[in-house]
Amino acid sequence: VPWQYAVYFFFVCLLGAYIGKTRIDAYVKKTGMGSILVGILATIIALATIGCIIILFLNLAKVDWCVDGFKAFCTVSSEENACPTRLLSLSAEEIFPY
């Protein structure tokens, strides 16, 4: 990741967190409803869970609903196909296809 992107997104997240925190604190202080924080957290967790499930189904649909299950990371049959040698020759897309 280029460092410029990391710095940019760090400051975007920092600003968003600061604005969100001050507004939520002001709302809680004005209304006295501290339970709104629990609701916001529950909503974030629920949306993240739903997003993960959607991504799971989309990735399964790409491979015709074929669930491979757990496989060995690699098998060693000769020195030429040894794990470190083989892994260094693969690209990131071949190691992590999804």
N, C-alpha and C positions, 0 to 999 in steps of 0.2 A: 504494500500500500504506500503510495507516495506520501511523504510527510506533510505536504500541503493539504491533502484531503484530511489527514488525521487532525491537524491543527484546526482546520475549518469546522469539521464536525464536532470537535471538542468544544469550541466556542458556541456553536449553535445549540448543542445539548446543555451547556452551562447556562446560556441565556434562557432557554426554554424551561429548565429546572427552576431557575431563580424567579422567573415570571409566574410559573405555576405555583410555586411554593408561597409566594407573597399573596397571590390572589386567593388560594385555598385558605391560607391562614386568616386573611381578612374576612372571608366568608364565614369561617368557623367562629371567629371572634364576634362577628355581627349577629349571627343566628344562634350561636351556642350549640350547634349540632356537630359534635365531634364524630358522630357515627357516619358522617358523609365520607370521611377518610376510608372507612372500612368498605363502603359501597364503591368508591373509586378504585380501590385496590382489587376488590372482587371482580369488578368489570374488566380491569386490565388483565387479570389472570384468566378470566373466561374468554376474552377475545384472543389472547395468546394461544390458549388451548384449541379453540376453534380454528385458528390459523394453522396450527400444526397439523390438525386432522385434515384440513383442506389440502395442504401441501402433500401429506401422505397419500391421499387419494389421487391427486394429480400425478404424482410420481409413479404410483402403481398403474394408473391408466396408460402412461407412456410405455410401460413394459408389458402391456396386455394382461394386467392383473396377475403377473407371475411373481409369487413371493418365494424368493430363493432360500430364505432362512439363513442360519449362520453357516459360514464357510471358514475353512482354515485360511489364515492370512496369506500363507504361501507354503508350498511344498518344496523340499530340497531333494532333487534326484541326482544332481551332479554339481561339480564346482561351478560350471558355467551358469547354471540356473540358481545359484545360491541367492537367498533372500536379499542381502544388501546390494549385490550386483544387479539383480533384476529390478529392484525398486528404484535404484538410481537411474535406470534407463527409461522408466515410465514417466509420462507426463502427469500433471495433477488431475487432468480430466480422466485419465485411465485409472488412477487410483481411487478417485472420488467422483464417480459418474453422475451423482445426483446433486 
